[in-house]
Amino acid sequence: MKLDDYRLLGGHMDYIEKIEDILQHGGWHKDGAPTARMLQKNDATNHWPFMYPPMLG
């Protein structure tokens, strides 16, 4: 969407960021979002989901 159209539609102009900054630092990083993926294992004592390996691993 063009910037002018976004402005005319009432877009939140204070939240616009350059794509270069997002690619370099990660989106929403200023709000505390992580900048890298983290792999977390399920607790072995937690039996949910029953007898199935993690779907995203």
Biopython code that builds the backbone (N, CA, C, O; Angstrom):
import numpy as np
from Bio.PDB.StructureBuilder import StructureBuilder

atoms = [
    (1, "MET", "N", (0.842, -1.161, 0.000)),
    (1, "MET", "CA", (0.000, 0.000, 0.000)),
    (1, "MET", "C", (0.899, 1.240, 0.000)),
    (1, "MET", "O", (1.929, 1.275, 0.673)),
    (2, "LYS", "N", (0.506, 2.218, -0.739)),
    (2, "LYS", "CA", (1.273, 3.458, -0.784)),
    (2, "LYS", "C", (1.137, 4.191, 0.544)),
    (2, "LYS", "O", (0.090, 4.139, 1.191)),
    (3, "LEU", "N", (2.197, 4.866, 0.938)),
    (3, "LEU", "CA", (2.219, 5.581, 2.202)),
    (3, "LEU", "C", (1.111, 6.629, 2.278)),
    (3, "LEU", "O", (0.473, 6.773, 3.321)),
    (4, "ASP", "N", (0.878, 7.348, 1.211)),
    (4, "ASP", "CA", (-0.171, 8.371, 1.209)),
    (4, "ASP", "C", (-1.561, 7.748, 1.404)),
    (4, "ASP", "O", (-2.404, 8.312, 2.101)),
    (5, "ASP", "N", (-1.791, 6.591, 0.788)),
    (5, "ASP", "CA", (-3.075, 5.908, 0.964)),
    (5, "ASP", "C", (-3.246, 5.443, 2.416)),
    (5, "ASP", "O", (-4.329, 5.554, 2.990)),
    (6, "TYR", "N", (-2.184, 4.933, 2.984)),
    (6, "TYR", "CA", (-2.224, 4.485, 4.378)),
    (6, "TYR", "C", (-2.564, 5.652, 5.301)),
    (6, "TYR", "O", (-3.372, 5.519, 6.220)),
    (7, "ARG", "N", (-1.935, 6.796, 5.041)),
    (7, "ARG", "CA", (-2.202, 7.988, 5.838)),
    (7, "ARG", "C", (-3.658, 8.427, 5.693)),
    (7, "ARG", "O", (-4.312, 8.744, 6.687)),
    (8, "LEU", "N", (-4.167, 8.449, 4.466)),
    (8, "LEU", "CA", (-5.541, 8.875, 4.213)),
    (8, "LEU", "C", (-6.568, 7.945, 4.863)),
    (8, "LEU", "O", (-7.648, 8.388, 5.254)),
    (9, "LEU", "N", (-6.233, 6.663, 4.977)),
    (9, "LEU", "CA", (-7.139, 5.696, 5.589)),
    (9, "LEU", "C", (-7.057, 5.691, 7.117)),
    (9, "LEU", "O", (-7.738, 4.910, 7.782)),
    (10, "GLY", "N", (-6.227, 6.560, 7.656)),
    (10, "GLY", "CA", (-6.126, 6.660, 9.115)),
    (10, "GLY", "C", (-5.130, 5.701, 9.720)),
    (10, "GLY", "O", (-5.276, 5.300, 10.874)),
    (11, "GLY", "N", (-4.115, 5.325, 8.954)),
    (11, "GLY", "CA", (-3.109, 4.395, 9.457)),
    (11, "GLY", "C", (-2.326, 4.979, 10.623)),
    (11, "GLY", "O", (-2.272, 6.197, 10.793)),
    (12, "HIS", "N", (-1.737, 4.135, 11.402)),
    (12, "HIS", "CA", (-0.944, 4.546, 12.564)),
    (12, "HIS", "C", (0.448, 4.944, 12.091)),
    (12, "HIS", "O", (1.356, 4.114, 12.058)),
    (13, "MET", "N", (0.611, 6.174, 11.734)),
    (13, "MET", "CA", (1.835, 6.662, 11.118)),
    (13, "MET", "C", (3.040, 6.583, 12.059)),
    (13, "MET", "O", (4.175, 6.482, 11.595)),
    (14, "ASP", "N", (2.808, 6.627, 13.368)),
    (14, "ASP", "CA", (3.920, 6.560, 14.319)),
    (14, "ASP", "C", (4.588, 5.186, 14.336)),
    (14, "ASP", "O", (5.698, 5.044, 14.850)),
    (15, "TYR", "N", (3.924, 4.181, 13.782)),
    (15, "TYR", "CA", (4.455, 2.819, 13.829)),
    (15, "TYR", "C", (5.102, 2.371, 12.524)),
    (15, "TYR", "O", (5.488, 1.210, 12.395)),
    (16, "ILE", "N", (5.222, 3.253, 11.577)),
    (16, "ILE", "CA", (5.836, 2.892, 10.302)),
    (16, "ILE", "C", (7.343, 2.808, 10.482)),
    (16, "ILE", "O", (7.966, 3.698, 11.062)),
    (17, "GLU", "N", (7.917, 1.723, 9.975)),
    (17, "GLU", "CA", (9.358, 1.515, 10.043)),
    (17, "GLU", "C", (9.889, 1.182, 8.662)),
    (17, "GLU", "O", (9.168, 0.646, 7.821)),
    (18, "LYS", "N", (11.132, 1.495, 8.439)),
    (18, "LYS", "CA", (11.779, 1.164, 7.166)),
    (18, "LYS", "C", (12.039, -0.336, 7.120)),
    (18, "LYS", "O", (12.364, -0.952, 8.135)),
    (19, "ILE", "N", (11.895, -0.911, 5.944)),
    (19, "ILE", "CA", (12.111, -2.355, 5.791)),
    (19, "ILE", "C", (13.553, -2.730, 6.127)),
    (19, "ILE", "O", (13.809, -3.822, 6.632)),
    (20, "GLU", "N", (14.478, -1.841, 5.853)),
    (20, "GLU", "CA", (15.877, -2.110, 6.176)),
    (20, "GLU", "C", (16.071, -2.286, 7.682)),
    (20, "GLU", "O", (16.813, -3.165, 8.119)),
    (21, "ASP", "N", (15.393, -1.437, 8.480)),
    (21, "ASP", "CA", (15.503, -1.551, 9.938)),
    (21, "ASP", "C", (14.880, -2.845, 10.447)),
    (21, "ASP", "O", (15.414, -3.481, 11.356)),
    (22, "ILE", "N", (13.765, -3.230, 9.868)),
    (22, "ILE", "CA", (13.098, -4.466, 10.283)),
    (22, "ILE", "C", (13.958, -5.678, 9.959)),
    (22, "ILE", "O", (14.082, -6.590, 10.777)),
    (23, "LEU", "N", (14.555, -5.693, 8.768)),
    (23, "LEU", "CA", (15.405, -6.825, 8.391)),
    (23, "LEU", "C", (16.662, -6.889, 9.239)),
    (23, "LEU", "O", (17.181, -7.974, 9.499)),
    (24, "GLN", "N", (17.155, -5.741, 9.670)),
    (24, "GLN", "CA", (18.382, -5.721, 10.457)),
    (24, "GLN", "C", (18.129, -6.017, 11.931)),
    (24, "GLN", "O", (18.905, -6.743, 12.553)),
    (25, "HIS", "N", (17.059, -5.469, 12.498)),
    (25, "HIS", "CA", (16.832, -5.575, 13.938)),
    (25, "HIS", "C", (15.658, -6.460, 14.314)),
    (25, "HIS", "O", (15.513, -6.811, 15.485)),
    (26, "GLY", "N", (14.812, -6.833, 13.355)),
    (26, "GLY", "CA", (13.627, -7.620, 13.662)),
    (26, "GLY", "C", (12.422, -6.732, 13.860)),
    (26, "GLY", "O", (12.542, -5.623, 14.381)),
    (27, "GLY", "N", (11.263, -7.207, 13.450)),
    (27, "GLY", "CA", (10.041, -6.440, 13.601)),
    (27, "GLY", "C", (9.586, -6.373, 15.046)),
    (27, "GLY", "O", (9.710, -7.353, 15.780)),
    (28, "TRP", "N", (9.070, -5.251, 15.456)),
    (28, "TRP", "CA", (8.531, -5.005, 16.786)),
    (28, "TRP", "C", (9.574, -5.183, 17.885)),
    (28, "TRP", "O", (9.219, -5.401, 19.044)),
    (29, "HIS", "N", (10.847, -5.092, 17.539)),
    (29, "HIS", "CA", (11.891, -5.274, 18.543)),
    (29, "HIS", "C", (11.824, -4.188, 19.618)),
    (29, "HIS", "O", (12.198, -4.432, 20.765)),
    (30, "LYS", "N", (11.360, -3.013, 19.264)),
    (30, "LYS", "CA", (11.262, -1.927, 20.243)),
    (30, "LYS", "C", (10.238, -2.246, 21.327)),
    (30, "LYS", "O", (10.274, -1.656, 22.407)),
    (31, "ASP", "N", (9.330, -3.170, 21.047)),
    (31, "ASP", "CA", (8.327, -3.575, 22.027)),
    (31, "ASP", "C", (8.775, -4.786, 22.841)),
    (31, "ASP", "O", (7.997, -5.312, 23.637)),
    (32, "GLY", "N", (10.001, -5.230, 22.658)),
    (32, "GLY", "CA", (10.521, -6.348, 23.428)),
    (32, "GLY", "C", (10.427, -7.691, 22.736)),
    (32, "GLY", "O", (10.682, -8.720, 23.362)),
    (33, "ALA", "N", (10.068, -7.712, 21.457)),
    (33, "ALA", "CA", (9.989, -8.972, 20.723)),
    (33, "ALA", "C", (11.389, -9.550, 20.531)),
    (33, "ALA", "O", (12.352, -8.794, 20.398)),
    (34, "PRO", "N", (11.516, -10.860, 20.515)),
    (34, "PRO", "CA", (12.836, -11.466, 20.313)),
    (34, "PRO", "C", (13.366, -11.200, 18.908)),
    (34, "PRO", "O", (12.590, -11.029, 17.968)),
    (35, "THR", "N", (14.668, -11.166, 18.772)),
    (35, "THR", "CA", (15.291, -10.936, 17.468)),
    (35, "THR", "C", (15.763, -12.229, 16.824)),
    (35, "THR", "O", (16.237, -12.207, 15.688)),
    (36, "ALA", "N", (15.647, -13.343, 17.512)),
    (36, "ALA", "CA", (16.071, -14.625, 16.954)),
    (36, "ALA", "C", (15.102, -15.713, 17.406)),
    (36, "ALA", "O", (14.374, -15.548, 18.385)),
    (37, "ARG", "N", (15.105, -16.814, 16.686)),
    (37, "ARG", "CA", (14.256, -17.938, 17.066)),
    (37, "ARG", "C", (14.855, -18.643, 18.267)),
    (37, "ARG", "O", (16.074, -18.697, 18.431)),
    (38, "MET", "N", (13.989, -19.177, 19.094)),
    (38, "MET", "CA", (14.433, -19.930, 20.257)),
    (38, "MET", "C", (13.753, -21.295, 20.237)),
    (38, "MET", "O", (12.538, -21.387, 20.061)),
    (39, "LEU", "N", (14.530, -22.343, 20.415)),
    (39, "LEU", "CA", (13.980, -23.695, 20.473)),
    (39, "LEU", "C", (13.824, -24.071, 21.938)),
    (39, "LEU", "O", (14.793, -24.078, 22.697)),
    (40, "GLN", "N", (12.611, -24.377, 22.317)),
    (40, "GLN", "CA", (12.347, -24.773, 23.686)),
    (40, "GLN", "C", (11.764, -26.176, 23.684)),
    (40, "GLN", "O", (10.826, -26.467, 22.942)),
    (41, "LYS", "N", (12.320, -27.036, 24.509)),
    (41, "LYS", "CA", (11.828, -28.412, 24.598)),
    (41, "LYS", "C", (10.674, -28.491, 25.584)),
    (41, "LYS", "O", (10.587, -27.716, 26.536)),
    (42, "ASN", "N", (9.797, -29.443, 25.332)),
    (42, "ASN", "CA", (8.701, -29.694, 26.254)),
    (42, "ASN", "C", (9.220, -30.362, 27.515)),
    (42, "ASN", "O", (10.185, -31.125, 27.473)),
    (43, "ASP", "N", (8.587, -30.075, 28.614)),
    (43, "ASP", "CA", (8.911, -30.720, 29.876)),
    (43, "ASP", "C", (8.553, -32.207, 29.775)),
    (43, "ASP", "O", (7.441, -32.547, 29.370)),
    (44, "ALA", "N", (9.467, -33.076, 30.132)),
    (44, "ALA", "CA", (9.244, -34.520, 30.009)),
    (44, "ALA", "C", (8.097, -35.006, 30.893)),
    (44, "ALA", "O", (7.497, -36.042, 30.607)),
    (45, "THR", "N", (7.790, -34.278, 31.952)),
    (45, "THR", "CA", (6.695, -34.691, 32.832)),
    (45, "THR", "C", (5.333, -34.222, 32.329)),
    (45, "THR", "O", (4.301, -34.624, 32.865)),
    (46, "ASN", "N", (5.327, -33.381, 31.311)),
    (46, "ASN", "CA", (4.074, -32.912, 30.735)),
    (46, "ASN", "C", (3.681, -33.877, 29.622)),
    (46, "ASN", "O", (4.395, -33.982, 28.625)),
    (47, "HIS", "N", (2.581, -34.571, 29.767)),
    (47, "HIS", "CA", (2.185, -35.604, 28.814)),
    (47, "HIS", "C", (1.217, -35.102, 27.760)),
    (47, "HIS", "O", (0.437, -35.878, 27.207)),
    (48, "TRP", "N", (1.262, -33.822, 27.484)),
    (48, "TRP", "CA", (0.425, -33.267, 26.420)),
    (48, "TRP", "C", (1.321, -32.784, 25.305)),
    (48, "TRP", "O", (2.320, -32.134, 25.613)),
    (49, "PRO", "N", (1.064, -33.035, 24.074)),
    (49, "PRO", "CA", (0.046, -33.939, 23.558)),
    (49, "PRO", "C", (0.464, -35.386, 23.774)),
    (49, "PRO", "O", (1.651, -35.711, 23.752)),
    (50, "PHE", "N", (-0.499, -36.228, 23.976)),
    (50, "PHE", "CA", (-0.250, -37.611, 24.357)),
    (50, "PHE", "C", (0.540, -38.381, 23.307)),
    (50, "PHE", "O", (0.100, -38.535, 22.168)),
    (51, "MET", "N", (1.700, -38.855, 23.704)),
    (51, "MET", "CA", (2.542, -39.769, 22.920)),
    (51, "MET", "C", (2.918, -39.255, 21.528)),
    (51, "MET", "O", (3.269, -40.058, 20.665)),
    (52, "TYR", "N", (2.855, -37.958, 21.287)),
    (52, "TYR", "CA", (3.212, -37.416, 19.979)),
    (52, "TYR", "C", (4.427, -36.498, 20.132)),
    (52, "TYR", "O", (4.538, -35.773, 21.121)),
    (53, "PRO", "N", (5.332, -36.529, 19.158)),
    (53, "PRO", "CA", (6.486, -35.605, 19.207)),
    (53, "PRO", "C", (5.997, -34.165, 18.953)),
    (53, "PRO", "O", (4.881, -33.972, 18.471)),
    (54, "PRO", "N", (6.813, -33.171, 19.270)),
    (54, "PRO", "CA", (6.420, -31.781, 19.006)),
    (54, "PRO", "C", (6.146, -31.555, 17.534)),
    (54, "PRO", "O", (6.849, -32.096, 16.680)),
    (55, "MET", "N", (5.132, -30.762, 17.226)),
    (55, "MET", "CA", (4.778, -30.485, 15.842)),
    (55, "MET", "C", (5.761, -29.513, 15.204)),
    (55, "MET", "O", (6.050, -29.616, 14.012)),
    (56, "LEU", "N", (6.272, -28.578, 15.981)),
    (56, "LEU", "CA", (7.223, -27.582, 15.480)),
    (56, "LEU", "C", (8.531, -27.793, 16.198)),
    (56, "LEU", "O", (8.698, -27.338, 17.330)),
    (57, "GLY", "N", (9.448, -28.465, 15.570)),
    (57, "GLY", "CA", (10.655, -28.773, 16.303)),
    (57, "GLY", "C", (11.903, -28.614, 15.570)),
    (57, "GLY", "O", (12.977, -28.856, 16.121)),
]
sb = StructureBuilder()
sb.init_structure("model")
sb.init_model(0)
sb.init_chain("A")
sb.init_seg("    ")
for serial, (resi, resn, name, xyz) in enumerate(atoms, 1):
    if name == "N":
        sb.init_residue(resn, " ", resi, " ")
    sb.init_atom(name, np.array(xyz, "f"), 0.0, 1.0, " ", f" {name:<3s}", serial, name[0])
structure = sb.get_structure()
